[in-house]
Amino acid sequence: MKYNGIKWLILQLWEYYGQRRCIRTYVGHFEAVVDLCFNNDGTKFLSCSFDKYIKLWNTETGECLSRFSTGKVPRCVRFNPAPDKQHMFVAGCKDKKIVQWDINTGEVVQEYDRHLGAVNTVTFTEEGNRFVSTSDDQSIRVWEWEIPVDFKYIAEPTQHSMPKTAIHPNGKWICFQSMDNFIYVFSASGRYRQHKKKRFSGHLTAGYACDVNFSPDGNYVISGDYEGRLVIWDWKSGKLYSKMDCHKQVTIGCIWHPHEPSQVVTCSWDGTIKLWD
C-alpha cells in the first residue's frame, strides 16, 4: 500500500462468520510484520516488524496508540498474561536480548540478556510468573519474571534451533517445533524437563519457522510444513492422525478455532489464508 509516496505494510482484521470480509485495516509499519499478540480482552494488540518498531493498536478503531523501539529488530512480542500485568510486555530481539516495556510509561524496565543468538520465541508459563525463551543459539532458557538471570538453561549437544512453541491448554506442557523435523515436549513448570517418551514426527520443517498448535481440548497437536501440508497428531498416543495438502507453498501458520472444534485456519507463503472443516 502506498500513501504520499511512502510504501506502508498493513495488518488486516477479518470477520470470521457471515461474509468473512476484511473489517479493519491497520496501517503503520514500513516493513514486513513479524509477530503480533492481543491483550487478554482483545481490545488492544501489539505488532512487531522488520522496521525495528513495536506498535500498540486499538483493535476497534485501528488507531496506533504507542510505538516502542530499541533500534534493533524484534522477532516476537508477548503481553504478560497476568491480569495485573497487562501493561507489561516483552519482545525477543535479533540482538540476543529480551526487552521488557511498561506501556504506561513507554520505558524499558528490564532486559534479559543471556542468549547468544537472536531470540525466536517467548512463552509465558505459571500465570505469567515465568517465561520460556528459545533462540538461534539452539538453547532453551527459563526466566523468573523481572529477574534478568535465567534459572534454567537447556542445551543438549544434538539440540537444534526451535523457532516456534505452543503451550498445552492444560498449562502443564510446552511443545517446541525443532529444525530437525521433530516436535519436542517439555514440562511447563517445576524443573522444565523433557518428556522423553513424547515427541511428534512425520512433517518437514527444517529451515522454516512453521507454527505448532493445539486443539482447544488438548487432544490434538497440529503443525504446518514446507510441503504445504497441515499435519495432525494424537496428543496422548503421539501417533500421526492425518496429513492434509493445504497450500502450494509452505504452510507457515496454523491455529485451531477456539469455539468451533472442527475448524482449523492455515496460512501460507502462497499468500492465502484458508479455513478447514
ZADO-1210 file (C-alpha; in nm, 4 decimals, padded with zeros to 6 digits):
<atoms>
<atom x="00.0000" y="00.0000" z="00.0000" code="MET" pos="1"/>
<atom x="00.1370" y="00.3427" z="-00.0955" code="LYS" pos="2"/>
<atom x="00.0342" y="00.6759" z="00.0601" code="TYR" pos="3"/>
<atom x="00.2037" y="01.0100" z="-00.0173" code="ASN" pos="4"/>
<atom x="00.4762" y="00.8176" z="-00.1976" code="GLY" pos="5"/>
<atom x="00.5543" y="00.6003" z="00.1072" code="ILE" pos="6"/>
<atom x="00.5113" y="00.2231" z="00.0988" code="LYS" pos="7"/>
<atom x="00.3218" y="00.1021" z="00.4076" code="TRP" pos="8"/>
<atom x="00.2775" y="-00.2561" z="00.5267" code="LEU" pos="9"/>
<atom x="-00.0716" y="-00.3299" z="00.6569" code="ILE" pos="10"/>
<atom x="-00.2401" y="-00.5584" z="00.9085" code="LEU" pos="11"/>
<atom x="-00.5940" y="-00.6763" z="00.8447" code="GLN" pos="12"/>
<atom x="-00.8710" y="-00.7975" z="01.0749" code="LEU" pos="13"/>
<atom x="-01.1230" y="-01.0359" z="00.9181" code="TRP" pos="14"/>
<atom x="-01.4800" y="-01.1251" z="01.0038" code="GLU" pos="15"/>
<atom x="-01.4968" y="-01.4975" z="01.0829" code="TYR" pos="16"/>
<atom x="-01.8722" y="-01.5515" z="01.0459" code="TYR" pos="17"/>
<atom x="-02.1054" y="-01.4064" z="00.7860" code="GLY" pos="18"/>
<atom x="-01.9359" y="-01.2697" z="00.4752" code="GLN" pos="19"/>
<atom x="-01.5807" y="-01.3242" z="00.6103" code="ARG" pos="20"/>
<atom x="-01.4875" y="-00.9772" z="00.4915" code="ARG" pos="21"/>
<atom x="-01.1992" y="-00.7551" z="00.5979" code="CYS" pos="22"/>
<atom x="-01.3466" y="-00.5288" z="00.8657" code="ILE" pos="23"/>
<atom x="-01.0400" y="-00.3285" z="00.9711" code="ARG" pos="24"/>
<atom x="-00.7026" y="-00.2333" z="00.8240" code="THR" pos="25"/>
<atom x="-00.4121" y="-00.1159" z="01.0391" code="TYR" pos="26"/>
<atom x="-00.1529" y="00.0971" z="00.8598" code="VAL" pos="27"/>
<atom x="00.1771" y="00.1930" z="01.0212" code="GLY" pos="28"/>
<atom x="00.4722" y="-00.0367" z="00.9552" code="HIS" pos="29"/>
<atom x="00.7285" y="00.0210" z="00.6803" code="PHE" pos="30"/>
<atom x="00.8492" y="-00.3388" z="00.6517" code="GLU" pos="31"/>
<atom x="00.7111" y="-00.6910" z="00.6989" code="ALA" pos="32"/>
<atom x="00.5307" y="-00.7666" z="01.0256" code="VAL" pos="33"/>
<atom x="00.6992" y="-01.0493" z="01.2164" code="VAL" pos="34"/>
<atom x="00.4611" y="-01.1184" z="01.5054" code="ASP" pos="35"/>
<atom x="00.1571" y="-00.9873" z="01.6916" code="LEU" pos="36"/>
<atom x="-00.0149" y="-01.0501" z="02.0237" code="CYS" pos="37"/>
<atom x="-00.3563" y="-00.9479" z="02.1647" code="PHE" pos="38"/>
<atom x="-00.4123" y="-00.8495" z="02.5249" code="ASN" pos="39"/>
<atom x="-00.6456" y="-01.0653" z="02.7363" code="ASN" pos="40"/>
<atom x="-00.9726" y="-00.8951" z="02.6382" code="ASP" pos="41"/>
<atom x="-00.8776" y="-00.8385" z="02.2735" code="GLY" pos="42"/>
<atom x="-00.9228" y="-00.4600" z="02.2877" code="THR" pos="43"/>
<atom x="-00.5575" y="-00.3935" z="02.2039" code="LYS" pos="44"/>
<atom x="-00.2763" y="-00.5727" z="02.0281" code="PHE" pos="45"/>
<atom x="00.0962" y="-00.5381" z="01.9705" code="LEU" pos="46"/>
<atom x="00.2711" y="-00.5849" z="01.6377" code="SER" pos="47"/>
<atom x="00.6434" y="-00.6013" z="01.5675" code="CYS" pos="48"/>
<atom x="00.8169" y="-00.5549" z="01.2364" code="SER" pos="49"/>
<atom x="01.1467" y="-00.5633" z="01.0496" code="PHE" pos="50"/>
<atom x="01.1226" y="-00.1817" z="01.0551" code="ASP" pos="51"/>
<atom x="01.2508" y="-00.2183" z="01.4185" code="LYS" pos="52"/>
<atom x="00.9285" y="-00.0887" z="01.5752" code="TYR" pos="53"/>
<atom x="00.6716" y="-00.2447" z="01.8059" code="ILE" pos="54"/>
<atom x="00.3316" y="-00.0772" z="01.7852" code="LYS" pos="55"/>
<atom x="00.0314" y="-00.0859" z="02.0167" code="LEU" pos="56"/>
<atom x="-00.3058" y="-00.0693" z="01.8403" code="TRP" pos="57"/>
<atom x="-00.6674" y="-00.0108" z="01.9377" code="ASN" pos="58"/>
<atom x="-00.8390" y="-00.3151" z="01.7856" code="THR" pos="59"/>
<atom x="-01.1753" y="-00.1468" z="01.7288" code="GLU" pos="60"/>
<atom x="-01.0691" y="00.1907" z="01.5908" code="THR" pos="61"/>
<atom x="-00.7409" y="00.0948" z="01.4207" code="GLY" pos="62"/>
<atom x="-00.5576" y="00.3787" z="01.5979" code="GLU" pos="63"/>
<atom x="-00.1887" y="00.3320" z="01.6761" code="CYS" pos="64"/>
<atom x="-00.1704" y="00.4174" z="02.0465" code="LEU" pos="65"/>
<atom x="00.2048" y="00.3902" z="02.1078" code="SER" pos="66"/>
<atom x="00.5249" y="00.2765" z="01.9468" code="ARG" pos="67"/>
<atom x="00.8383" y="00.1283" z="02.1000" code="PHE" pos="68"/>
<atom x="01.1891" y="00.0615" z="01.9706" code="SER" pos="69"/>
<atom x="01.5409" y="-00.0173" z="02.0874" code="THR" pos="70"/>
<atom x="01.6774" y="00.0287" z="01.7359" code="GLY" pos="71"/>
<atom x="01.7001" y="-00.3499" z="01.6909" code="LYS" pos="72"/>
<atom x="01.4674" y="-00.5858" z="01.5042" code="VAL" pos="73"/>
<atom x="01.2083" y="-00.7515" z="01.7338" code="PRO" pos="74"/>
<atom x="01.1407" y="-01.1154" z="01.6423" code="ARG" pos="75"/>
<atom x="00.8500" y="-01.1872" z="01.8806" code="CYS" pos="76"/>
<atom x="00.6291" y="-00.9924" z="02.1193" code="VAL" pos="77"/>
<atom x="00.4092" y="-01.1040" z="02.4119" code="ARG" pos="78"/>
<atom x="00.1872" y="-00.9385" z="02.6725" code="PHE" pos="79"/>
<atom x="00.2288" y="-01.0741" z="03.0224" code="ASN" pos="80"/>
<atom x="-00.0992" y="-01.2714" z="03.0608" code="PRO" pos="81"/>
<atom x="-00.1468" y="-01.1960" z="03.4329" code="ALA" pos="82"/>
<atom x="-00.4490" y="-00.9628" z="03.4758" code="PRO" pos="83"/>
<atom x="-00.2499" y="-00.7198" z="03.6914" code="ASP" pos="84"/>
<atom x="00.0409" y="-00.7108" z="03.4426" code="LYS" pos="85"/>
<atom x="-00.1420" y="-00.6322" z="03.1193" code="GLN" pos="86"/>
<atom x="00.0506" y="-00.3047" z="03.0964" code="HIS" pos="87"/>
<atom x="00.3731" y="-00.5042" z="03.0580" code="MET" pos="88"/>
<atom x="00.5095" y="-00.6839" z="02.7530" code="PHE" pos="89"/>
<atom x="00.8342" y="-00.8424" z="02.6391" code="VAL" pos="90"/>
<atom x="00.9955" y="-00.8592" z="02.2974" code="ALA" pos="91"/>
<atom x="01.2614" y="-01.1059" z="02.1869" code="GLY" pos="92"/>
<atom x="01.5072" y="-00.9308" z="01.9566" code="CYS" pos="93"/>
<atom x="01.7622" y="-01.0064" z="01.6880" code="LYS" pos="94"/>
<atom x="02.0399" y="-00.8605" z="01.9072" code="ASP" pos="95"/>
<atom x="02.0036" y="-01.1578" z="02.1511" code="LYS" pos="96"/>
<atom x="01.8093" y="-00.9622" z="02.4153" code="LYS" pos="97"/>
<atom x="01.4607" y="-00.9925" z="02.5587" code="ILE" pos="98"/>
<atom x="01.3343" y="-00.6444" z="02.6467" code="VAL" pos="99"/>
<atom x="01.0508" y="-00.5639" z="02.8879" code="GLN" pos="100"/>
<atom x="00.8434" y="-00.2474" z="02.8450" code="TRP" pos="101"/>
<atom x="00.5889" y="-00.0708" z="03.0611" code="ASP" pos="102"/>
<atom x="00.3141" y="00.0567" z="02.8297" code="ILE" pos="103"/>
<atom x="00.2034" y="00.3208" z="03.0786" code="ASN" pos="104"/>
<atom x="00.5416" y="00.4950" z="03.0796" code="THR" pos="105"/>
<atom x="00.6804" y="00.3822" z="02.7449" code="GLY" pos="106"/>
<atom x="01.0046" y="00.2901" z="02.9200" code="GLU" pos="107"/>
<atom x="01.2197" y="-00.0220" z="02.9124" code="VAL" pos="108"/>
<atom x="01.2080" y="-00.1582" z="03.2673" code="VAL" pos="109"/>
<atom x="01.4135" y="-00.4758" z="03.2306" code="GLN" pos="110"/>
<atom x="01.6480" y="-00.6563" z="02.9913" code="GLU" pos="111"/>
<atom x="01.7098" y="-01.0303" z="02.9848" code="TYR" pos="112"/>
<atom x="02.0481" y="-01.0649" z="02.8169" code="ASP" pos="113"/>
<atom x="02.1789" y="-01.4217" z="02.8314" code="ARG" pos="114"/>
<atom x="02.1133" y="-01.5703" z="02.4879" code="HIS" pos="115"/>
<atom x="02.3979" y="-01.5946" z="02.2373" code="LEU" pos="116"/>
<atom x="02.1821" y="-01.5617" z="01.9271" code="GLY" pos="117"/>
<atom x="01.8643" y="-01.3947" z="01.8033" code="ALA" pos="118"/>
<atom x="01.5623" y="-01.4675" z="02.0241" code="VAL" pos="119"/>
<atom x="01.2882" y="-01.6580" z="01.8401" code="ASN" pos="120"/>
<atom x="01.0092" y="-01.7168" z="02.0937" code="THR" pos="121"/>
<atom x="00.8838" y="-01.6110" z="02.4354" code="VAL" pos="122"/>
<atom x="00.6176" y="-01.8268" z="02.6035" code="THR" pos="123"/>
<atom x="00.4657" y="-01.7365" z="02.9407" code="PHE" pos="124"/>
<atom x="00.4008" y="-02.0088" z="03.1985" code="THR" pos="125"/>
<atom x="00.2716" y="-02.0335" z="03.5537" code="GLU" pos="126"/>
<atom x="00.0228" y="-01.7472" z="03.5161" code="GLU" pos="127"/>
<atom x="00.2825" y="-01.5003" z="03.3927" code="GLY" pos="128"/>
<atom x="00.5287" y="-01.5533" z="03.6765" code="ASN" pos="129"/>
<atom x="00.7779" y="-01.7233" z="03.4453" code="ARG" pos="130"/>
<atom x="00.8528" y="-01.7390" z="03.0754" code="PHE" pos="131"/>
<atom x="01.0465" y="-01.9673" z="02.8413" code="VAL" pos="132"/>
<atom x="01.2572" y="-01.8392" z="02.5514" code="SER" pos="133"/>
<atom x="01.4238" y="-02.0033" z="02.2520" code="THR" pos="134"/>
<atom x="01.6983" y="-01.8684" z="02.0321" code="SER" pos="135"/>
<atom x="01.9178" y="-01.9224" z="01.7285" code="ASP" pos="136"/>
<atom x="02.1836" y="-02.0273" z="01.9821" code="ASP" pos="137"/>
<atom x="01.9863" y="-02.3567" z="01.9990" code="GLN" pos="138"/>
<atom x="01.9136" y="-02.3218" z="02.3711" code="SER" pos="139"/>
<atom x="01.6007" y="-02.3021" z="02.5832" code="ILE" pos="140"/>
<atom x="01.6073" y="-02.0684" z="02.8819" code="ARG" pos="141"/>
<atom x="01.3540" y="-02.0273" z="03.1622" code="VAL" pos="142"/>
<atom x="01.3197" y="-01.6955" z="03.3441" code="TRP" pos="143"/>
<atom x="01.1524" y="-01.5618" z="03.6563" code="GLU" pos="144"/>
<atom x="00.9521" y="-01.2501" z="03.5734" code="TRP" pos="145"/>
<atom x="01.1621" y="-00.9342" z="03.6259" code="GLU" pos="146"/>
<atom x="01.4765" y="-01.1309" z="03.7213" code="ILE" pos="147"/>
<atom x="01.7364" y="-01.0890" z="03.4430" code="PRO" pos="148"/>
<atom x="01.9265" y="-01.4149" z="03.5092" code="VAL" pos="149"/>
<atom x="01.7826" y="-01.7373" z="03.3670" code="ASP" pos="150"/>
<atom x="01.7286" y="-02.0030" z="03.6349" code="PHE" pos="151"/>
<atom x="01.7103" y="-02.2923" z="03.3857" code="LYS" pos="152"/>
<atom x="01.9333" y="-02.3478" z="03.0826" code="TYR" pos="153"/>
<atom x="01.8639" y="-02.6364" z="02.8435" code="ILE" pos="154"/>
<atom x="02.1120" y="-02.7121" z="02.5648" code="ALA" pos="155"/>
<atom x="02.1894" y="-03.0659" z="02.4515" code="GLU" pos="156"/>
<atom x="02.4702" y="-03.1406" z="02.2001" code="PRO" pos="157"/>
<atom x="02.2164" y="-03.2658" z="01.9443" code="THR" pos="158"/>
<atom x="01.9642" y="-02.9890" z="02.0050" code="GLN" pos="159"/>
<atom x="01.8530" y="-02.7750" z="01.7104" code="HIS" pos="160"/>
<atom x="01.7075" y="-02.4257" z="01.6913" code="SER" pos="161"/>
<atom x="01.3398" y="-02.4136" z="01.7926" code="MET" pos="162"/>
<atom x="01.1661" y="-02.1240" z="01.6142" code="PRO" pos="163"/>
<atom x="00.8077" y="-02.1864" z="01.7352" code="LYS" pos="164"/>
<atom x="00.6458" y="-02.3002" z="02.0587" code="THR" pos="165"/>
<atom x="00.2962" y="-02.3671" z="02.1936" code="ALA" pos="166"/>
<atom x="00.1691" y="-02.4321" z="02.5438" code="ILE" pos="167"/>
<atom x="-00.0839" y="-02.7098" z="02.6028" code="HIS" pos="168"/>
<atom x="-00.4340" y="-02.5909" z="02.7077" code="PRO" pos="169"/>
<atom x="-00.3871" y="-02.7537" z="03.0488" code="ASN" pos="170"/>
<atom x="-00.0780" y="-02.5360" z="03.1039" code="GLY" pos="171"/>
<atom x="00.1385" y="-02.8331" z="03.2027" code="LYS" pos="172"/>
<atom x="00.3367" y="-02.8880" z="02.8824" code="TRP" pos="173"/>
<atom x="00.5146" y="-02.6879" z="02.6117" code="ILE" pos="174"/>
<atom x="00.5720" y="-02.8110" z="02.2574" code="CYS" pos="175"/>
<atom x="00.8832" y="-02.6919" z="02.0723" code="PHE" pos="176"/>
<atom x="00.8966" y="-02.7001" z="01.6920" code="GLN" pos="177"/>
<atom x="01.2525" y="-02.8089" z="01.6121" code="SER" pos="178"/>
<atom x="01.4546" y="-02.7643" z="01.2943" code="MET" pos="179"/>
<atom x="01.5287" y="-03.1401" z="01.2839" code="ASP" pos="180"/>
<atom x="01.1668" y="-03.2208" z="01.1825" code="ASN" pos="181"/>
<atom x="01.0542" y="-03.3143" z="01.5344" code="PHE" pos="182"/>
<atom x="00.8260" y="-03.1516" z="01.7903" code="ILE" pos="183"/>
<atom x="00.9613" y="-03.1964" z="02.1431" code="TYR" pos="184"/>
<atom x="00.7653" y="-03.1727" z="02.4682" code="VAL" pos="185"/>
<atom x="00.8821" y="-03.0247" z="02.7992" code="PHE" pos="186"/>
<atom x="00.7041" y="-02.9696" z="03.1284" code="SER" pos="187"/>
<atom x="00.5876" y="-02.6095" z="03.1779" code="ALA" pos="188"/>
<atom x="00.6646" y="-02.5844" z="03.5494" code="SER" pos="189"/>
<atom x="00.8975" y="-02.7234" z="03.8119" code="GLY" pos="190"/>
<atom x="01.2233" y="-02.8346" z="03.6520" code="ARG" pos="191"/>
<atom x="01.1053" y="-02.7945" z="03.2918" code="TYR" pos="192"/>
<atom x="01.2229" y="-03.1431" z="03.1970" code="ARG" pos="193"/>
<atom x="01.1845" y="-03.3016" z="02.8561" code="GLN" pos="194"/>
<atom x="00.9177" y="-03.5698" z="02.8193" code="HIS" pos="195"/>
<atom x="01.1473" y="-03.8316" z="02.6661" code="LYS" pos="196"/>
<atom x="00.8631" y="-04.0628" z="02.5610" code="LYS" pos="197"/>
<atom x="00.6590" y="-03.7980" z="02.3819" code="LYS" pos="198"/>
<atom x="00.7657" y="-03.6367" z="02.0558" code="ARG" pos="199"/>
<atom x="00.5991" y="-03.5860" z="01.7198" code="PHE" pos="200"/>
<atom x="00.7366" y="-03.6542" z="01.3723" code="SER" pos="201"/>
<atom x="00.6207" y="-03.7061" z="01.0151" code="GLY" pos="202"/>
<atom x="00.6280" y="-03.3452" z="00.8993" code="HIS" pos="203"/>
<atom x="00.9043" y="-03.1456" z="00.7271" code="LEU" pos="204"/>
<atom x="01.0010" y="-02.8125" z="00.8826" code="THR" pos="205"/>
<atom x="01.3823" y="-02.7959" z="00.8678" code="ALA" pos="206"/>
<atom x="01.4736" y="-02.4393" z="00.7727" code="GLY" pos="207"/>
<atom x="01.1218" y="-02.2985" z="00.8221" code="TYR" pos="208"/>
<atom x="00.9514" y="-02.1439" z="01.1269" code="ALA" pos="209"/>
<atom x="00.6222" y="-02.3353" z="01.0877" code="CYS" pos="210"/>
<atom x="00.3656" y="-02.2917" z="01.3630" code="ASP" pos="211"/>
<atom x="00.2798" y="-02.5653" z="01.6110" code="VAL" pos="212"/>
<atom x="-00.0506" y="-02.5506" z="01.7952" code="ASN" pos="213"/>
<atom x="-00.3157" y="-02.7440" z="01.9909" code="PHE" pos="214"/>
<atom x="-00.6837" y="-02.8194" z="01.9613" code="SER" pos="215"/>
<atom x="-00.8813" y="-02.6362" z="02.2349" code="PRO" pos="216"/>
<atom x="-00.9414" y="-02.9620" z="02.4248" code="ASP" pos="217"/>
<atom x="-00.5732" y="-03.0525" z="02.4039" code="GLY" pos="218"/>
<atom x="-00.6374" y="-03.3855" z="02.2318" code="ASN" pos="219"/>
<atom x="-00.4551" y="-03.2989" z="01.9083" code="TYR" pos="220"/>
<atom x="-00.1323" y="-03.1294" z="01.8017" code="VAL" pos="221"/>
<atom x="-00.1108" y="-02.9528" z="01.4645" code="ILE" pos="222"/>
<atom x="00.1733" y="-02.8169" z="01.2554" code="SER" pos="223"/>
<atom x="00.2386" y="-02.6790" z="00.9108" code="GLY" pos="224"/>
<atom x="00.5272" y="-02.7998" z="00.6963" code="ASP" pos="225"/>
<atom x="00.7305" y="-02.6837" z="00.3980" code="TYR" pos="226"/>
<atom x="00.5430" y="-02.9035" z="00.1514" code="GLU" pos="227"/>
<atom x="00.2254" y="-02.7039" z="00.2135" code="GLY" pos="228"/>
<atom x="00.0583" y="-02.9574" z="00.4418" code="ARG" pos="229"/>
<atom x="-00.1274" y="-02.9446" z="00.7723" code="LEU" pos="230"/>
<atom x="-00.0172" y="-03.2345" z="00.9934" code="VAL" pos="231"/>
<atom x="-00.2251" y="-03.3594" z="01.2880" code="ILE" pos="232"/>
<atom x="-00.1195" y="-03.5926" z="01.5716" code="TRP" pos="233"/>
<atom x="-00.2983" y="-03.7527" z="01.8637" code="ASP" pos="234"/>
<atom x="-00.1623" y="-03.5879" z="02.1783" code="TRP" pos="235"/>
<atom x="-00.1905" y="-03.8888" z="02.4105" code="LYS" pos="236"/>
<atom x="-00.0503" y="-04.1576" z="02.1833" code="SER" pos="237"/>
<atom x="00.1796" y="-03.9405" z="01.9725" code="GLY" pos="238"/>
<atom x="00.0564" y="-04.1165" z="01.6594" code="LYS" pos="239"/>
<atom x="00.0186" y="-03.9339" z="01.3295" code="LEU" pos="240"/>
<atom x="-00.3533" y="-03.8775" z="01.2745" code="TYR" pos="241"/>
<atom x="-00.3725" y="-03.7013" z="00.9375" code="SER" pos="242"/>
<atom x="-00.1844" y="-03.5102" z="00.6696" code="LYS" pos="243"/>
<atom x="-00.3740" y="-03.2592" z="00.4578" code="MET" pos="244"/>
<atom x="-00.2484" y="-03.0944" z="00.1394" code="ASP" pos="245"/>
<atom x="-00.3423" y="-02.7307" z="00.2021" code="CYS" pos="246"/>
<atom x="-00.1217" y="-02.4899" z="00.0085" code="HIS" pos="247"/>
<atom x="00.1066" y="-02.4593" z="-00.2922" code="LYS" pos="248"/>
<atom x="00.3898" y="-02.3288" z="-00.0753" code="GLN" pos="249"/>
<atom x="00.4977" y="-02.3549" z="00.2899" code="VAL" pos="250"/>
<atom x="00.2135" y="-02.3804" z="00.5435" code="THR" pos="251"/>
<atom x="00.3725" y="-02.1324" z="00.7821" code="ILE" pos="252"/>
<atom x="00.0796" y="-02.0757" z="01.0222" code="GLY" pos="253"/>
<atom x="-00.1977" y="-02.2894" z="01.1691" code="CYS" pos="254"/>
<atom x="-00.4457" y="-02.2383" z="01.4511" code="ILE" pos="255"/>
<atom x="-00.7441" y="-02.4343" z="01.5785" code="TRP" pos="256"/>
<atom x="-01.0582" y="-02.2257" z="01.6237" code="HIS" pos="257"/>
<atom x="-01.1239" y="-02.1848" z="01.9991" code="PRO" pos="258"/>
<atom x="-01.5040" y="-02.2144" z="01.9687" code="HIS" pos="259"/>
<atom x="-01.5579" y="-02.4268" z="01.6542" code="GLU" pos="260"/>
<atom x="-01.3910" y="-02.7577" z="01.7471" code="PRO" pos="261"/>
<atom x="-01.3889" y="-02.8976" z="01.3924" code="SER" pos="262"/>
<atom x="-01.2300" y="-02.5949" z="01.2233" code="GLN" pos="263"/>
<atom x="-00.8662" y="-02.5024" z="01.1616" code="VAL" pos="264"/>
<atom x="-00.7230" y="-02.1962" z="00.9878" code="VAL" pos="265"/>
<atom x="-00.3970" y="-02.2144" z="00.7895" code="THR" pos="266"/>
<atom x="-00.1890" y="-01.9536" z="00.6115" code="CYS" pos="267"/>
<atom x="00.0927" y="-01.9882" z="00.3630" code="SER" pos="268"/>
<atom x="00.3722" y="-01.8242" z="00.1711" code="TRP" pos="269"/>
<atom x="00.1433" y="-01.8608" z="-00.1300" code="ASP" pos="270"/>
<atom x="-00.0469" y="-01.5575" z="00.0053" code="GLY" pos="271"/>
<atom x="-00.3649" y="-01.7388" z="00.1072" code="THR" pos="272"/>
<atom x="-00.5499" y="-01.7909" z="00.4356" code="ILE" pos="273"/>
<atom x="-00.7744" y="-02.0994" z="00.4373" code="LYS" pos="274"/>
<atom x="-01.0452" y="-02.2299" z="00.6685" code="LEU" pos="275"/>
<atom x="-01.0758" y="-02.6073" z="00.7007" code="TRP" pos="276"/>
<atom x="-01.3648" y="-02.8080" z="00.8445" code="ASP" pos="277"/>
</atoms>
